[in-house]
């Protein structure tokens, strides 16, 4: 989750908002990252989620569902906002607390029963 978020930010570091808005390839690429991030978030146990309160877990997972099921309705402005505002905040929150998570939570943890 952390590595995908960092990679997404890095991939678009030199892309302007107007270029992002005009290139469907950029939008679908970011959507792919967000799906992966949301999928990883869905596998984090509630106990581990509570250790990183700075992440809106339900929204992260919900974004994955929206992208997966309403792909034809991607809004470039919203994707850009996620890229430039929400992903950097999530990276900061994860970096500050990742040491608290069980080792398995750092990569591909599974949700509890």
N, C-alpha and C positions, 0 to 999 in steps of 0.2 A: 504494500500500500504506500509506504513511504517512498520506495524507489520509483514506483510508477508516477507518483505525484511529482517527484523531483525531475524525472525524465520528461514529463509533459511540460513542465515549466521551462526546462532547458530547450526543448524542441521549438518552442515558440518565442524564445527570448528576443530574437531579432525581428519578429513579425509585428507589423503595425496593426492597429485596430482596423483600419480601412482595408488593408490587405487580407486580414482574417475574414472580414465581413464579405469580401468579394470572392473568396476562394473556397468553394465547397470542400475541396480536398482537406484544407486546414480544419474545417468544422467537423468533418467525419473522422479525421485523425484524432482530434481532441475528444470526440464522443467515444472513440474506442478506448482511450485512456480512462475516461470517466466510468465506462462500463467495468473495466478491470479494477479500478479503485473501489467502486461500489460492491463488486463481487467479493473482493478481499475484505471489505468492511463487514459484509454480511456474515463472514466466517469468524469474526472476532466475538468471543464470548461476552456475555453481559458483565461478568466480573472484570475482564480485561478492559472493556469499554469504560467502566467506572473509574479506571486509573488514568484515563485521558479525557477529562471532562470538557476540554476545549474543542472537541470535535462534535458536530451535530450528527451523530451516527445515523439516526433515522433519515435525515435529509440526504446523507451521502448514499445510503442504500436506495432511498427513494429516487434519487437522480438516476441511478443505474436502471431502475425499472422504467422510468419515463423514457429514457433514451432507447431502451430495448423494445418497448412496445409502442412508442409514438415517434419513431425515428424520422418519419416524414415531416414532423412538426418542430424540428430543431430550430431554435431561435439564436442566430449568431450573436446578438447582443447579450443574451443570457449566458451563452457559452463563454464569451469573452470575459464577462464578469466573474464567472467561476474560475477561469484561468488566472486572472490578474488579482482577484481579491481572496476568494475562498481557498484555492489550492495553496497559496503561500502561507495563509494562516494555519491550514492543516499541517503543512510541513513543519512549521514552527512548533505547533503543539506536539506533534509526534517526536520531533527531535528532543524536545525538553523532557519528555516522559517515557520514551521508548525503553529506557533502562529499567523501568518498573514492570514492563510486560514480560510474561513468560517467553522464553526463547522461541517457542513455536508461534506465538502471536506476532513476532516480527516478520514472518514471511507468509505462511498460508495456514493460519490457525483454523480450527473447526469450532463451530458453535456448540455449546453444551446442549443436553437433552431438553 
